[in-house]
Amino acid sequence: MKLTETKMKQLKAFHDRCIIIVYDGENSNQVLPSVINANKIRACKLVQKCIDKDICDIFKDYFTIQNHEKCLKMPRIRTKYARKSFYYTGAKIDNKLPLKIRKATNAAEHEKNLKDLF
């Protein structure tokens, strides 16, 4: 899930070129979700599915909620490579979300709040 700095720059450049092509060079200041934010939204949706147990059996117990504010228990990571895993980055991104989003009662409300944030 976590991309290197170089890959992020490449994705941003690709995103900017796409906007210019789609809008034919005019109004190229259109506001579209950035690639980085789109990646965060996708990760947050997947984390929420894991928490709601609306996913395959392997991921149903992937994350553990540790308190009333719905913060996820952060795994102990020893290597830089492991910090790129979904298990770590998903929990980290989700814990940084505002409490309103984390306490959403259903998937539709969670998704709407995510789109408003990003």
C-alpha positions as a Python dict, from the first residue, in 0.01 Angstrom:
ca = {
    (1, 'M'): (0, 0, 0),
    (2, 'K'): (277, 243, 84),
    (3, 'L'): (458, 379, -220),
    (4, 'T'): (810, 509, -244),
    (5, 'E'): (874, 881, -291),
    (6, 'T'): (972, 824, -655),
    (7, 'K'): (657, 624, -731),
    (8, 'M'): (443, 895, -568),
    (9, 'K'): (603, 1161, -788),
    (10, 'Q'): (548, 945, -1098),
    (11, 'L'): (183, 890, -1008),
    (12, 'K'): (130, 1262, -946),
    (13, 'A'): (286, 1349, -1283),
    (14, 'F'): (63, 1090, -1452),
    (15, 'H'): (-240, 1232, -1271),
    (16, 'D'): (-157, 1586, -1386),
    (17, 'R'): (-109, 1473, -1747),
    (18, 'C'): (-445, 1294, -1739),
    (19, 'I'): (-624, 1608, -1624),
    (20, 'I'): (-469, 1806, -1909),
    (21, 'I'): (-568, 1540, -2164),
    (22, 'V'): (-922, 1492, -2032),
    (23, 'Y'): (-994, 1864, -2012),
    (24, 'D'): (-809, 1937, -2339),
    (25, 'G'): (-566, 2180, -2179),
    (26, 'E'): (-851, 2412, -2080),
    (27, 'N'): (-966, 2431, -1722),
    (28, 'S'): (-676, 2209, -1624),
    (29, 'N'): (-717, 2336, -1269),
    (30, 'Q'): (-1009, 2097, -1216),
    (31, 'V'): (-1022, 1946, -872),
    (32, 'L'): (-999, 1569, -882),
    (33, 'P'): (-890, 1347, -596),
    (34, 'S'): (-515, 1305, -603),
    (35, 'V'): (-368, 962, -655),
    (36, 'I'): (-236, 968, -300),
    (37, 'N'): (-578, 1047, -154),
    (38, 'A'): (-746, 788, -375),
    (39, 'N'): (-500, 530, -241),
    (40, 'K'): (-578, 636, 119),
    (41, 'I'): (-953, 614, 54),
    (42, 'R'): (-914, 264, -87),
    (43, 'A'): (-708, 155, 213),
    (44, 'C'): (-961, 301, 459),
    (45, 'K'): (-1249, 122, 287),
    (46, 'L'): (-1063, -207, 305),
    (47, 'V'): (-977, -155, 673),
    (48, 'Q'): (-1344, -82, 744),
    (49, 'K'): (-1446, -403, 565),
    (50, 'C'): (-1199, -594, 782),
    (51, 'I'): (-1341, -435, 1098),
    (52, 'D'): (-1700, -505, 989),
    (53, 'K'): (-1598, -861, 897),
    (54, 'D'): (-1746, -805, 551),
    (55, 'I'): (-1448, -965, 380),
    (56, 'C'): (-1296, -1308, 325),
    (57, 'D'): (-1213, -1520, 630),
    (58, 'I'): (-839, -1451, 620),
    (59, 'F'): (-888, -1079, 692),
    (60, 'K'): (-1179, -1094, 938),
    (61, 'D'): (-954, -1080, 1246),
    (62, 'Y'): (-679, -876, 1083),
    (63, 'F'): (-730, -561, 1292),
    (64, 'T'): (-810, -524, 1660),
    (65, 'I'): (-990, -222, 1804),
    (66, 'Q'): (-820, -128, 2127),
    (67, 'N'): (-1041, 141, 2286),
    (68, 'H'): (-1372, 328, 2278),
    (69, 'E'): (-1240, 574, 2017),
    (70, 'K'): (-1210, 286, 1772),
    (71, 'C'): (-832, 317, 1744),
    (72, 'L'): (-672, 11, 1592),
    (73, 'K'): (-398, -174, 1771),
    (74, 'M'): (-73, -94, 1594),
    (75, 'P'): (138, -400, 1515),
    (76, 'R'): (499, -412, 1628),
    (77, 'I'): (713, -368, 1321),
    (78, 'R'): (1088, -420, 1315),
    (79, 'T'): (1184, -362, 952),
    (80, 'K'): (1129, -85, 698),
    (81, 'Y'): (995, -345, 458),
    (82, 'A'): (720, -444, 702),
    (83, 'R'): (615, -77, 732),
    (84, 'K'): (498, -99, 370),
    (85, 'S'): (253, -377, 451),
    (86, 'F'): (-123, -322, 455),
    (87, 'Y'): (-135, -451, 813),
    (88, 'Y'): (76, -155, 931),
    (89, 'T'): (-17, 124, 688),
    (90, 'G'): (-389, 42, 701),
    (91, 'A'): (-393, 73, 1079),
    (92, 'K'): (-182, 389, 1069),
    (93, 'I'): (-404, 563, 812),
    (94, 'D'): (-723, 458, 990),
    (95, 'N'): (-598, 582, 1328),
    (96, 'K'): (-529, 926, 1178),
    (97, 'L'): (-890, 963, 1061),
    (98, 'P'): (-1120, 1194, 1259),
    (99, 'L'): (-1332, 1024, 1523),
    (100, 'K'): (-1651, 1101, 1327),
    (101, 'I'): (-1534, 882, 1040),
    (102, 'R'): (-1409, 599, 1260),
    (103, 'K'): (-1740, 585, 1448),
    (104, 'A'): (-1954, 565, 1131),
    (105, 'T'): (-2232, 312, 1179),
    (106, 'N'): (-2246, 173, 825),
    (107, 'A'): (-2031, 144, 514),
    (108, 'A'): (-2223, 407, 315),
    (109, 'E'): (-2180, 669, 588),
    (110, 'H'): (-1812, 578, 625),
    (111, 'E'): (-1753, 614, 250),
    (112, 'K'): (-1936, 949, 232),
    (113, 'N'): (-1733, 1087, 522),
    (114, 'L'): (-1409, 967, 359),
    (115, 'K'): (-1490, 1140, 31),
    (116, 'D'): (-1573, 1462, 221),
    (117, 'L'): (-1239, 1445, 403),
    (118, 'F'): (-1022, 1373, 101),
}
